[in-house]
Amino acid sequence: MLTRKSKVFGFDVTKDNDESIHFYTGLLNLSLFIWVVDIVRDKVKVCRARLPVEDHVLFVFMKQRFALLQEILAHIFGLEISIVSNVYRFTQNW
């Protein structure tokens, strides 16, 4: 079961600013990010209950773009390190 810590960051922080979306994901704007979310939405069923799909996609982009350690992602998204590992592992099958 997920133990949710206090969330420091997520999609809700970036969704109103195309510059933030671009910085954290490399995508040009929110519309493109939402398009990607819609494409992979059915593939993140395993983690959907634990992490909103938008946060899941943002998480993956940030991990790839900045090569963040699991401990950092756990802190940023308010998750246990084991959950971070599972989220990323499930993503590799996309």
Backbone hydrogen bonds in HBPLUS format (Angstrom, degrees):
<---DONOR---> <-ACCEPTOR-->    atom                        ^
c    i                          cat <-CA-CA->   ^        H-A-AA   ^      H-
h    n   atom  resd res      DA  || num        DHA   H-A  angle D-A-AA Bond
n    s   type  num  typ     dist DA aas  dist angle  dist       angle   num
A0005-LYS N   A0078-GLY O   2.87 MM  73  4.44 158.2  1.91 128.2 130.7     1
A0008-VAL N   A0076-ILE O   3.07 MM  68  5.06 141.3  2.23 133.4 144.1     2
A0009-PHE N   A0076-ILE O   2.90 MM  67  5.39 139.3  2.07 165.1 157.2     3
A0013-VAL N   A0010-GLY O   3.02 MM   3  5.59 149.4  2.11 114.2 122.6     4
A0014-THR N   A0011-PHE O   2.97 MM   3  5.22 127.5  2.26 104.3 118.2     5
A0015-LYS N   A0011-PHE O   2.89 MM   4  5.73 141.9  2.04 165.8 174.5     6
A0017-ASN N   A0014-THR O   3.14 MM   3  5.77 164.1  2.17 130.6 130.5     7
A0020-SER N   A0017-ASN O   3.07 MM   3  5.35 123.0  2.41 103.3 116.8     8
A0021-ILE N   A0017-ASN O   3.09 MM   4  6.48 162.8  2.12 154.7 159.5     9
A0022-HIS N   A0018-ASP O   2.87 MM   4  6.06 161.8  1.90 148.4 153.6    10
A0023-PHE N   A0019-GLU O   2.88 MM   4  6.06 159.0  1.92 144.5 150.5    11
A0024-TYR N   A0020-SER O   2.92 MM   4  6.06 176.6  1.92 161.3 161.1    12
A0025-THR N   A0021-ILE O   2.93 MM   4  5.77 147.0  2.04 146.9 155.1    13
A0026-GLY N   A0022-HIS O   2.78 MM   4  4.63 141.3  1.93 121.9 133.3    14
A0033-PHE N   A0029-ASN O   3.20 MM   4  6.54 156.6  2.26 146.2 153.2    15
A0034-ILE N   A0030-LEU O   2.86 MM   4  6.12 164.5  1.88 161.4 164.3    16
A0035-TRP N   A0031-SER O   2.98 MM   4  6.18 150.3  2.07 141.8 150.3    17
A0036-VAL N   A0032-LEU O   3.01 MM   4  6.33 155.9  2.07 148.6 153.9    18
A0037-VAL N   A0033-PHE O   2.91 MM   4  6.24 161.8  1.95 152.3 157.7    19
A0038-ASP N   A0034-ILE O   2.88 MM   4  6.11 159.4  1.92 150.5 155.4    20
A0039-ILE N   A0035-TRP O   3.09 MM   4  6.36 147.7  2.19 143.5 152.0    21
A0039-ILE N   A0036-VAL O   3.09 MM   3  5.10 119.3  2.48  95.7 110.8    22
A0040-VAL N   A0036-VAL O   3.07 MM   4  6.38 157.9  2.12 157.3 162.1    23
A0041-ARG N   A0037-VAL O   2.86 MM   4  5.63 120.3  2.22 146.9 161.2    24
A0043-LYS N   A0040-VAL O   2.81 MM   3  5.19 141.0  1.97 113.8 126.5    25
A0044-VAL N   A0041-ARG O   3.39 MM   3  5.70 165.6  2.41 108.2 112.4    26
A0047-CYS N   A0044-VAL O   3.10 MM   3  5.65 132.9  2.33 112.9 123.4    27
A0048-ARG N   A0044-VAL O   3.01 MM   4  5.96 123.1  2.35 148.0 163.8    28
A0048-ARG N   A0045-LYS O   3.30 MM   3  5.05 145.2  2.43  94.3 104.2    29
A0050-ARG N   A0047-CYS O   2.94 MM   3  5.24 133.0  2.16 107.6 121.3    30
A0051-LEU N   A0047-CYS O   2.87 MM   4  5.90 150.9  1.95 164.5 174.2    31
A0055-ASP N   A0052-PRO O   2.96 MM   3  5.28 117.3  2.36 105.9 121.2    32
A0056-HIS N   A0052-PRO O   2.87 MM   4  6.17 155.9  1.93 155.6 163.8    33
A0057-VAL N   A0053-VAL O   2.96 MM   4  6.22 162.7  1.99 152.3 154.9    34
A0058-LEU N   A0054-GLU O   2.96 MM   4  6.13 164.4  1.99 146.2 151.2    35
A0059-PHE N   A0055-ASP O   2.74 MM   4  5.79 159.7  1.78 148.6 154.8    36
A0060-VAL N   A0056-HIS O   3.03 MM   4  6.32 157.0  2.08 147.3 152.5    37
A0061-PHE N   A0057-VAL O   2.98 MM   4  6.28 167.5  2.00 157.1 159.9    38
A0062-MET N   A0058-LEU O   2.88 MM   4  6.08 163.8  1.91 155.1 159.9    39
A0063-LYS N   A0059-PHE O   2.90 MM   4  6.11 156.7  1.95 149.4 156.1    40
A0064-GLN N   A0060-VAL O   3.01 MM   4  6.21 165.2  2.03 153.1 156.5    41
A0065-ARG N   A0061-PHE O   2.78 MM   4  5.85 166.5  1.80 154.1 158.8    42
A0066-PHE N   A0062-MET O   2.96 MM   4  5.72 166.3  1.97 144.8 148.9    43
A0067-ALA N   A0063-LYS O   2.93 MM   4  5.04 123.8  2.25 128.0 137.3    44
A0072-ILE N   A0069-LEU O   3.12 MM   3  5.36 122.9  2.46 102.0 115.4    45
A0073-LEU N   A0069-LEU O   3.11 MM   4  6.48 166.1  2.13 157.5 160.8    46
A0074-ALA N   A0070-GLN O   2.84 MM   4  6.00 155.3  1.90 149.2 156.6    47
A0075-HIS N   A0071-GLU O   3.10 MM   4  6.30 156.9  2.15 140.8 146.2    48
A0076-ILE N   A0072-ILE O   2.89 MM   4  6.14 169.2  1.90 157.5 160.4    49
A0077-PHE N   A0073-LEU O   2.95 MM   4  5.98 171.0  1.96 153.3 155.4    50
A0078-GLY N   A0074-ALA O   2.91 MM   4  5.59 111.7  2.38 134.7 148.6    51
A0079-LEU N   A0074-ALA O   2.85 MM   5  4.63 153.9  1.91 135.7 141.7    52
A0078-GLY N   A0075-HIS O   3.35 MM   3  5.09 151.7  2.43  95.0 103.2    53
A0083-ILE N   A0080-GLU O   3.07 MM   3  5.33 125.8  2.38 102.8 116.2    54
A0084-VAL N   A0080-GLU O   3.14 MM   4  6.54 155.2  2.21 150.7 157.8    55
A0085-SER N   A0081-ILE O   3.03 MM   4  6.33 157.6  2.08 152.2 157.6    56
A0086-ASN N   A0082-SER O   3.07 MM   4  6.33 155.5  2.14 141.7 148.0    57
A0087-VAL N   A0083-ILE O   2.82 MM   4  6.05 163.6  1.85 157.8 161.9    58
A0088-TYR N   A0084-VAL O   3.10 MM   4  6.29 168.5  2.12 151.2 153.7    59
A0089-ARG N   A0085-SER O   2.95 MM   4  6.09 156.8  2.00 145.5 152.9    60
A0090-PHE N   A0086-ASN O   2.90 MM   4  6.07 165.0  1.92 156.8 159.3    61
A0091-THR N   A0087-VAL O   3.18 MM   4  6.32 145.5  2.31 139.7 149.0    62
A0092-GLN N   A0088-TYR O   3.23 MM   4  6.53 137.7  2.41 145.1 154.6    63
A0092-GLN N   A0089-ARG O   3.24 MM   3  5.40 134.3  2.47  99.3 110.5    64
A0093-ASN N   A0090-PHE O   3.31 MM   3  5.84 162.1  2.34 110.4 115.7    65
A0094-TRP N   A0091-THR O   3.00 MM   3  5.53 166.9  2.02 125.6 125.7    66
